[in-house]
Amino acid sequence: MKIVFTCEHASNQIPGNYRYLFPEARDILNSHRGYDPGALDLFKDLIALGDFSATYAISRLLVEVNRSIGHPDLFSEFTKGLSSAEKNKIITTWYNPYRNEVEKQIKQLIESGEQVIHLSIHSFTPVLNGRLRNADIGLLYDPSRKTEKVFCQDLRSNLRIIDPKLKIRFNYPYRGKADGFTTYLRRKFPENYSGIELEVNQKFVKDNKMGLKLKNTVFNALQKTLN
């Protein structure tokens, strides 16, 4: 079994030649809309458990690397008005290299006879549109895939052993089968691939750093689940 870690919303950076599109968007770029606060910090701790890791270093507001080509949210309100040629340039320069590299690495592992567990690390805002998100950790997976379901059940059990107070929910605050990179990869690799999105509440984050206790809990629980 090989473990792959990715972090699609690690950064809120905008390439210099596109900053003109974001003249008054600093607050939005620094919010959960621009990136996933704390996700990269957690990712950096967890990758010691993995065999391959990758981060996407550009804000989702330029192009959403966790959406498929053609999805209405692939481009944000800042980039939707660009010409088709400019959008294709962004896809070619930023979107494709990241996704293709991750897919290539997973393909090589599977073709060498390995079972791949892919953990995509995210964080979510505690309140969205005035509604409180009622979870500390969300584990997103495809319920029809037994390996993903069992993995998430085991990880939840190990998290609760370490910290019984944590509220852990499956397929929350998003559906595991919704459009995303793991959903795409499940279609590409129907066998020997399991895609899990690990979502952590940003209430544990300060100054883009995930709380140390939470990081240790996730690391130890994940390590036990993988062993």
C-alpha atoms as a printed R data frame, in Angstrom:
    type eleno elety resid chain resno       x      y       z
1   ATOM     1    CA   MET     A     1   0.000  0.000   0.000
2   ATOM     2    CA   LYS     A     2   1.290  3.447  -0.946
3   ATOM     3    CA   ILE     A     3   0.108  6.754   0.501
4   ATOM     4    CA   VAL     A     4  -0.294  9.929  -1.547
5   ATOM     5    CA   PHE     A     5  -0.905 13.328   0.067
6   ATOM     6    CA   THR     A     6  -2.092 16.401  -1.809
7   ATOM     7    CA   CYS     A     7  -3.154 19.896  -0.825
8   ATOM     8    CA   GLU     A     8  -5.137 21.664  -3.544
9   ATOM     9    CA   HIS     A     9  -5.847 24.887  -1.636
10  ATOM    10    CA   ALA     A    10  -2.488 25.451   0.013
11  ATOM    11    CA   SER     A    11  -1.935 29.039  -1.097
12  ATOM    12    CA   ASN     A    12  -3.641 32.329  -1.896
13  ATOM    13    CA   GLN     A    13  -0.910 33.499  -4.265
14  ATOM    14    CA   ILE     A    14  -1.726 35.026  -7.647
15  ATOM    15    CA   PRO     A    15   0.902 34.989 -10.426
16  ATOM    16    CA   GLY     A    16   2.243 38.470 -11.142
17  ATOM    17    CA   ASN     A    17   0.811 38.715 -14.636
18  ATOM    18    CA   TYR     A    18  -2.718 38.133 -13.295
19  ATOM    19    CA   ARG     A    19  -2.660 40.394 -10.249
20  ATOM    20    CA   TYR     A    20  -4.324 43.150 -12.251
21  ATOM    21    CA   LEU     A    21  -7.510 41.066 -12.031
22  ATOM    22    CA   PHE     A    22  -7.504 41.349  -8.224
23  ATOM    23    CA   PRO     A    23  -6.964 45.069  -7.499
24  ATOM    24    CA   GLU     A    24  -9.182 45.212  -4.395
25  ATOM    25    CA   ALA     A    25  -9.419 41.545  -3.488
26  ATOM    26    CA   ARG     A    26  -6.885 41.292  -0.665
27  ATOM    27    CA   ASP     A    27  -9.511 40.481   1.965
28  ATOM    28    CA   ILE     A    28 -11.089 37.810  -0.235
29  ATOM    29    CA   LEU     A    29  -7.707 36.279  -1.071
30  ATOM    30    CA   ASN     A    30  -6.882 36.152   2.643
31  ATOM    31    CA   SER     A    31 -10.210 34.489   3.442
32  ATOM    32    CA   HIS     A    32 -11.368 30.889   3.052
33  ATOM    33    CA   ARG     A    33 -12.350 31.760  -0.501
34  ATOM    34    CA   GLY     A    34  -8.744 32.384  -1.484
35  ATOM    35    CA   TYR     A    35  -7.257 29.257   0.106
36  ATOM    36    CA   ASP     A    36  -7.675 26.793   2.981
37  ATOM    37    CA   PRO     A    37  -6.054 28.336   6.075
38  ATOM    38    CA   GLY     A    38  -4.078 25.797   8.075
39  ATOM    39    CA   ALA     A    39  -4.320 23.072   5.445
40  ATOM    40    CA   LEU     A    40  -0.721 23.398   4.258
41  ATOM    41    CA   ASP     A    41   0.561 23.400   7.826
42  ATOM    42    CA   LEU     A    42  -1.295 20.156   8.565
43  ATOM    43    CA   PHE     A    43  -0.210 18.691   5.225
44  ATOM    44    CA   LYS     A    44   3.465 19.353   6.028
45  ATOM    45    CA   ASP     A    45   3.152 17.359   9.250
46  ATOM    46    CA   LEU     A    46   1.343 14.430   7.629
47  ATOM    47    CA   ILE     A    47   3.558 13.880   4.580
48  ATOM    48    CA   ALA     A    48   6.088 12.015   6.718
49  ATOM    49    CA   LEU     A    49   3.572  9.164   6.539
50  ATOM    50    CA   GLY     A    50   3.391  9.259   2.741
51  ATOM    51    CA   ASP     A    51   5.206  8.021  -0.335
52  ATOM    52    CA   PHE     A    52   4.404 10.973  -2.614
53  ATOM    53    CA   SER     A    53   3.062 14.446  -1.947
54  ATOM    54    CA   ALA     A    54   2.098 17.511  -3.964
55  ATOM    55    CA   THR     A    55   0.744 20.989  -3.271
56  ATOM    56    CA   TYR     A    56  -0.904 23.473  -5.606
57  ATOM    57    CA   ALA     A    57   0.769 26.821  -5.006
58  ATOM    58    CA   ILE     A    58  -1.781 29.182  -6.631
59  ATOM    59    CA   SER     A    59  -5.081 30.516  -5.299
60  ATOM    60    CA   ARG     A    60  -8.260 28.722  -6.288
61  ATOM    61    CA   LEU     A    61  -9.550 32.140  -7.375
62  ATOM    62    CA   LEU     A    62  -7.309 32.040 -10.439
63  ATOM    63    CA   VAL     A    63  -8.453 28.547 -11.396
64  ATOM    64    CA   GLU     A    64 -10.014 25.919  -9.128
65  ATOM    65    CA   VAL     A    65  -7.750 22.890  -9.402
66  ATOM    66    CA   ASN     A    66 -10.262 20.858  -7.374
67  ATOM    67    CA   ARG     A    67 -12.908 21.183 -10.115
68  ATOM    68    CA   SER     A    68 -13.161 19.466 -13.482
69  ATOM    69    CA   ILE     A    69 -12.777 21.221 -16.810
70  ATOM    70    CA   GLY     A    70 -16.192 22.603 -17.720
71  ATOM    71    CA   HIS     A    71 -17.426 22.943 -14.136
72  ATOM    72    CA   PRO     A    72 -19.174 26.320 -13.604
73  ATOM    73    CA   ASP     A    73 -16.881 27.104 -10.672
74  ATOM    74    CA   LEU     A    74 -13.621 26.281 -12.466
75  ATOM    75    CA   PHE     A    75 -13.040 30.023 -12.801
76  ATOM    76    CA   SER     A    76 -14.002 32.574 -10.147
77  ATOM    77    CA   GLU     A    77 -15.795 35.876 -10.627
78  ATOM    78    CA   PHE     A    78 -12.339 37.419 -11.078
79  ATOM    79    CA   THR     A    79 -11.378 35.225 -14.038
80  ATOM    80    CA   LYS     A    80 -14.673 34.149 -15.634
81  ATOM    81    CA   GLY     A    81 -14.617 37.200 -17.896
82  ATOM    82    CA   LEU     A    82 -11.305 36.313 -19.510
83  ATOM    83    CA   SER     A    83 -11.218 35.203 -23.123
84  ATOM    84    CA   SER     A    84 -11.254 31.509 -23.957
85  ATOM    85    CA   ALA     A    85  -7.659 31.801 -25.104
86  ATOM    86    CA   GLU     A    86  -6.563 33.310 -21.778
87  ATOM    87    CA   LYS     A    87  -8.494 30.699 -19.803
88  ATOM    88    CA   ASN     A    88  -6.862 27.940 -21.828
89  ATOM    89    CA   LYS     A    89  -3.478 29.506 -21.106
90  ATOM    90    CA   ILE     A    90  -4.188 29.417 -17.361
91  ATOM    91    CA   ILE     A    91  -5.296 25.790 -17.599
92  ATOM    92    CA   THR     A    92  -2.183 24.858 -19.571
93  ATOM    93    CA   THR     A    93   0.189 26.771 -17.295
94  ATOM    94    CA   TRP     A    94  -1.226 26.059 -13.836
95  ATOM    95    CA   TYR     A    95  -4.076 23.540 -13.762
96  ATOM    96    CA   ASN     A    96  -2.816 20.759 -16.030
97  ATOM    97    CA   PRO     A    97   0.762 20.449 -14.698
98  ATOM    98    CA   TYR     A    98  -0.418 19.924 -11.124
99  ATOM    99    CA   ARG     A    99  -3.187 17.459 -11.873
100 ATOM   100    CA   ASN     A   100  -1.206 15.585 -14.495
101 ATOM   101    CA   GLU     A   101   1.754 15.080 -12.164
102 ATOM   102    CA   VAL     A   102  -0.403 13.679  -9.366
103 ATOM   103    CA   GLU     A   103  -2.268 11.433 -11.793
104 ATOM   104    CA   LYS     A   104   1.015 10.224 -13.312
105 ATOM   105    CA   GLN     A   105   2.453  9.294  -9.912
106 ATOM   106    CA   ILE     A   106  -0.697  7.406  -8.914
107 ATOM   107    CA   LYS     A   107  -0.753  5.610 -12.266
108 ATOM   108    CA   GLN     A   108   2.853  4.491 -11.838
109 ATOM   109    CA   LEU     A   109   2.165  3.176  -8.339
110 ATOM   110    CA   ILE     A   110  -0.922  1.253  -9.445
111 ATOM   111    CA   GLU     A   111   0.837 -0.184 -12.492
112 ATOM   112    CA   SER     A   112   3.625 -1.423 -10.217
113 ATOM   113    CA   GLY     A   113   1.017 -3.432  -8.292
114 ATOM   114    CA   GLU     A   114   0.406 -1.101  -5.383
115 ATOM   115    CA   GLN     A   115  -2.835 -0.173  -3.653
116 ATOM   116    CA   VAL     A   116  -2.979  3.642  -3.403
117 ATOM   117    CA   ILE     A   117  -4.573  5.636  -0.594
118 ATOM   118    CA   HIS     A   118  -4.848  9.296  -1.596
119 ATOM   119    CA   LEU     A   119  -5.494 11.815   1.176
120 ATOM   120    CA   SER     A   120  -6.403 15.304  -0.003
121 ATOM   121    CA   ILE     A   121  -5.949 17.774   2.869
122 ATOM   122    CA   HIS     A   122  -8.393 20.682   3.269
123 ATOM   123    CA   SER     A   123  -9.892 22.998   5.877
124 ATOM   124    CA   PHE     A   124 -13.338 24.586   6.025
125 ATOM   125    CA   THR     A   125 -14.700 27.826   7.409
126 ATOM   126    CA   PRO     A   126 -16.661 27.388  10.672
127 ATOM   127    CA   VAL     A   127 -19.547 29.541   9.404
128 ATOM   128    CA   LEU     A   128 -20.788 29.703   5.827
129 ATOM   129    CA   ASN     A   129 -23.615 31.994   4.718
130 ATOM   130    CA   GLY     A   130 -24.535 32.600   8.350
131 ATOM   131    CA   ARG     A   131 -24.810 28.890   9.185
132 ATOM   132    CA   LEU     A   132 -22.568 27.178  11.727
133 ATOM   133    CA   ARG     A   133 -20.795 24.071  10.436
134 ATOM   134    CA   ASN     A   134 -21.398 21.379  13.035
135 ATOM   135    CA   ALA     A   135 -18.211 19.324  12.847
136 ATOM   136    CA   ASP     A   136 -14.554 19.413  13.830
137 ATOM   137    CA   ILE     A   137 -13.364 17.013  11.133
138 ATOM   138    CA   GLY     A   138 -15.046 15.827   7.968
139 ATOM   139    CA   LEU     A   139 -14.044 12.651   6.130
140 ATOM   140    CA   LEU     A   140 -15.212 12.694   2.524
141 ATOM   141    CA   TYR     A   141 -15.417  9.493   0.497
142 ATOM   142    CA   ASP     A   142 -17.559  7.581  -1.992
143 ATOM   143    CA   PRO     A   143 -19.944  5.363   0.036
144 ATOM   144    CA   SER     A   144 -20.131  2.871  -2.833
145 ATOM   145    CA   ARG     A   145 -16.414  2.113  -2.528
146 ATOM   146    CA   LYS     A   146 -15.847 -0.301   0.331
147 ATOM   147    CA   THR     A   147 -12.141  0.423   0.795
148 ATOM   148    CA   GLU     A   148 -12.838  4.133   1.257
149 ATOM   149    CA   LYS     A   149 -15.705  3.508   3.651
150 ATOM   150    CA   VAL     A   150 -13.705  1.106   5.815
151 ATOM   151    CA   PHE     A   151 -10.686  3.405   5.848
152 ATOM   152    CA   CYS     A   152 -12.781  6.347   7.033
153 ATOM   153    CA   GLN     A   153 -14.502  4.232   9.679
154 ATOM   154    CA   ASP     A   154 -11.125  3.104  11.014
155 ATOM   155    CA   LEU     A   155  -9.718  6.627  10.955
156 ATOM   156    CA   ARG     A   156 -12.748  8.002  12.780
157 ATOM   157    CA   SER     A   157 -12.405  5.296  15.449
158 ATOM   158    CA   ASN     A   158  -8.719  6.077  15.955
159 ATOM   159    CA   LEU     A   159  -9.382  9.814  16.125
160 ATOM   160    CA   ARG     A   160 -12.040  9.244  18.782
161 ATOM   161    CA   ILE     A   161  -9.743  7.025  20.825
162 ATOM   162    CA   ILE     A   162  -7.189  9.831  21.001
163 ATOM   163    CA   ASP     A   163  -9.699 12.651  21.474
164 ATOM   164    CA   PRO     A   164 -13.263 11.519  22.299
165 ATOM   165    CA   LYS     A   165 -14.486 15.127  22.222
166 ATOM   166    CA   LEU     A   166 -13.886 15.564  18.512
167 ATOM   167    CA   LYS     A   167 -17.020 15.719  16.390
168 ATOM   168    CA   ILE     A   168 -16.241 13.740  13.243
169 ATOM   169    CA   ARG     A   169 -18.700 13.428  10.398
170 ATOM   170    CA   PHE     A   170 -18.706 11.522   7.135
171 ATOM   171    CA   ASN     A   171 -19.252 13.401   3.854
172 ATOM   172    CA   TYR     A   172 -19.588 16.718   5.635
173 ATOM   173    CA   PRO     A   173 -19.460 19.655   5.062
174 ATOM   174    CA   TYR     A   174 -19.371 18.447   1.441
175 ATOM   175    CA   ARG     A   175 -20.383 15.269  -0.352
176 ATOM   176    CA   GLY     A   176 -17.563 12.869  -1.097
177 ATOM   177    CA   LYS     A   177 -18.987 12.131  -4.540
178 ATOM   178    CA   ALA     A   178 -19.241 15.782  -5.597
179 ATOM   179    CA   ASP     A   179 -17.025 17.061  -8.387
180 ATOM   180    CA   GLY     A   180 -13.426 17.169  -7.229
181 ATOM   181    CA   PHE     A   181  -9.962 15.791  -7.878
182 ATOM   182    CA   THR     A   182 -10.565 12.562  -5.952
183 ATOM   183    CA   THR     A   183 -13.836 12.002  -7.837
184 ATOM   184    CA   TYR     A   184 -11.995 12.415 -11.135
185 ATOM   185    CA   LEU     A   185  -9.249 10.028 -10.030
186 ATOM   186    CA   ARG     A   186 -11.773  7.372  -8.984
187 ATOM   187    CA   ARG     A   187 -13.033  7.330 -12.569
188 ATOM   188    CA   LYS     A   188  -9.486  7.115 -13.921
189 ATOM   189    CA   PHE     A   189  -8.508  4.340 -11.502
190 ATOM   190    CA   PRO     A   190 -11.554  2.201 -10.678
191 ATOM   191    CA   GLU     A   191  -9.285 -0.416  -9.081
192 ATOM   192    CA   ASN     A   192  -6.585 -0.072  -6.420
193 ATOM   193    CA   TYR     A   193  -7.273  3.602  -5.725
194 ATOM   194    CA   SER     A   194  -8.989  5.147  -2.696
195 ATOM   195    CA   GLY     A   195  -9.553  8.891  -2.544
196 ATOM   196    CA   ILE     A   196 -10.257 10.536   0.817
197 ATOM   197    CA   GLU     A   197 -10.662 14.238   1.496
198 ATOM   198    CA   LEU     A   198  -9.739 15.230   5.028
199 ATOM   199    CA   GLU     A   199 -11.527 18.438   6.029
200 ATOM   200    CA   VAL     A   200 -10.600 20.209   9.283
201 ATOM   201    CA   ASN     A   201 -12.556 23.074  10.830
202 ATOM   202    CA   GLN     A   202 -10.670 26.353  10.634
203 ATOM   203    CA   LYS     A   203 -11.615 27.117  14.228
204 ATOM   204    CA   PHE     A   204  -8.428 25.202  15.054
205 ATOM   205    CA   VAL     A   205  -6.348 27.579  12.892
206 ATOM   206    CA   LYS     A   206  -4.502 30.732  13.952
207 ATOM   207    CA   ASP     A   207  -2.206 32.731  11.669
208 ATOM   208    CA   ASN     A   208  -2.449 29.991   9.034
209 ATOM   209    CA   LYS     A   209  -1.172 27.393  11.524
210 ATOM   210    CA   MET     A   210  -3.204 24.390  12.551
211 ATOM   211    CA   GLY     A   211  -3.416 23.853  16.309
212 ATOM   212    CA   LEU     A   212  -0.635 21.589  17.582
213 ATOM   213    CA   LYS     A   213  -2.964 19.319  19.543
214 ATOM   214    CA   LEU     A   214  -5.189 18.777  16.529
215 ATOM   215    CA   LYS     A   215  -2.179 18.129  14.273
216 ATOM   216    CA   ASN     A   216  -0.795 15.547  16.674
217 ATOM   217    CA   THR     A   217  -4.191 13.883  16.993
218 ATOM   218    CA   VAL     A   218  -4.631 13.577  13.234
219 ATOM   219    CA   PHE     A   219  -1.058 12.380  12.702
220 ATOM   220    CA   ASN     A   220  -1.245  9.689  15.371
221 ATOM   221    CA   ALA     A   221  -4.699  8.507  14.324
222 ATOM   222    CA   LEU     A   222  -3.697  8.352  10.683
223 ATOM   223    CA   GLN     A   223  -0.463  6.545  11.497
224 ATOM   224    CA   LYS     A   224  -2.423  3.909  13.434
225 ATOM   225    CA   THR     A   225  -4.959  3.566  10.616
226 ATOM   226    CA   LEU     A   226  -2.242  3.017   8.033
227 ATOM   227    CA   ASN     A   227  -0.377  0.398  10.111
